Amino acid sequence: MDSALKEIPSRDYSFTAPMAMRLDEAISGVRTELGVKVFGDSLPILERKAAEIRDAIRSVPGAADVSVDVSAGAMQVEIALDRGALARYGLNVSDVRDAVQAGIGGVEASEVIDGRKRFPIVVRLADPYRGTPEAIGTLLIRTSAGARVTLAQVARVRVVEGPEIVNHENGERMVIVQSNVRGRDLGGFAAEVRRAVARRVTLPERYFVTYGGQFENEERAMKRLTLIVPVVLLLIIGFLCELRERAAGAPRHAQRALRAGGWHRRAVVAGPTLEPQRVGEFYRALRGRRAERRCARLLHQPSARPRPHARRCRARGGGR
């Protein structure tokens, strides 16, 4: 699809999912992965600088679906007043404005009441008399002396191309340059776009750019990680140091416990010569800080009913 659309000249397009596009637009106001917002006062300057930024982004490897939001292209009728002619005929700007509003936009002449419903009656010129610039130019305006002049005698009526939509953010006019990324990471692409825009685009005074889109989410996540990761690493190091201190004391307790008697040492090595419960208790005692006291109590207090094989172990150990 991308290769087929490239054959159509003067067309900007981008690939996305409907739900993802709506969410991105609601969160950051940008429908693509990266958006460059150009802020300023003059729409022609904004459009020109947005085109320069678009060319700079296209030169960065990995850029795809680069486009500028359409802000112009709507045709509108412009009435440029000739103040010298207005003065000659004794007219004010408000006289021309009221005549144009009544003839083209219409004025409320009366109201129809139908029970609780009310409908305004608006009077204006018919379509043949207001559908073209030439027809609008024939609109009659009454002067203060009672004479009548046409609108074309005191103003220039023409069709011009105007802005279709004017985007605003924080009270500033803006134009958005949008781009997706393919074949590389978004963070590296955004950093390279920043360098390319700073190198190739010069903005007038009181004009500036900001970067948005999914790139904003990645930047926020990286800022949080720079705080969370060091804290987690410090906690892990603290836990490891504490475990190391506890583990360092276990061998000393085991050596002291095994020196308490030869038969106990042989019994522990032999394994089944002692009762399983006491052997398990012996090993559990070695893990704590009070291992020495618990092992001494375990080894110097034989069970009430020693088994025959336990007595044999004592005899072999020299009667200790």
Secondary structure, DSSP 4 states (H G I P E B T S, - for coil): -HHHHTTSTT-------HHHHHHHHHHHS-SSSEEEEEEES-HHHHHHHHHHHHHHHHTSTTEEEEEE---EEEEEEEEEE-HHHHHHHT--HHHHHHHHIIIII-EEEEEEEETTEEEEEEE---GGGTSSHHHHHT-EEE-TTS-EEEHHHHEEEEEEEEES--EEETTEEEEEEEEEE-SS-HHHHHHHHHHHHHHH----TT-EEEEESHHHHHHHHHHHHHHHHHHHHHHHHHHHHHHHHHHHHHHHHHHHHHTT-HHHHHHHHHSTTS-HHHHHHHHHHTTSTTHHHHHHHHHHS--SS--HHHHHHHHHTT--
